[in-house]
Amino acid sequence: MRISVSSDMDEPVARALVAELRSRGHAVTTHGALEPGADPQWAVCSEAAAREVADGTADQAVVCCWTGTGASIAANKVPGVRAALCTDAYTADGARRWNDANVLALGLRLTSEPLMKEILDAWFAAEASEDAEDRENVERLRGR
């Protein structure tokens, strides 16, 4: 899978995230503080990662900032992106399953490496629900 990753800070968990995704066999593109010379502002790098999902050059993205909130807000400004700030595996599973989220937002402050791996496990294991009500809710977001 092609995954775009952004972080506004070069933090150990952000580097571990990139390494973990690559160890799982994903092709990773980096933005912000993870890419030398790139603009590290959370609004800029999160949008860049989300745009890759929207334009099809990435299948999914993971956007990071200190709390994860700004990164998720910036990513959700991109049409076609459904970014979810996930702080645990249960939330990640639900975001993929019920919301068909295509961008995972993580907070650098409180996400440890073991927790990040649990979140990724749940994120990648879940599939979008085929339930009519769930699909209808996701469809309502198109074009916004």
Stockholm file with secondary structure:
# STOCKHOLM 1.0

chainA/1-144         MRISVSSDMDEPVARALVAELRSRGHAVTTHGALEPGADPQWAVCSEAAAREVADGTADQAVVCCWTGTGASIAANKVPGVRAALCTDAYTADGARRWNDANVLALGLRLTSEPLMKEILDAWFAAEASEDAEDRENVERLRGR
#=GR chainA/1-144 SS CEEEEEESSCCHHHHHHHHHHHHTTCEEEEEETTSTTSCCCHHHHHHHHHHHHHTTSCSEEEEEESSSHHHHHHHHTSTTCCEEECSSHHHHHHHHHHHCCCEEEEETTTCCHHHHHHHHHHHHHCCCCCCHHHHHHHHHTTTC
#=GC SS_cons         CEEEEEESSCCHHHHHHHHHHHHTTCEEEEEETTSTTSCCCHHHHHHHHHHHHHTTSCSEEEEEESSSHHHHHHHHTSTTCCEEECSSHHHHHHHHHHHCCCEEEEETTTCCHHHHHHHHHHHHHCCCCCCHHHHHHHHHTTTC
//
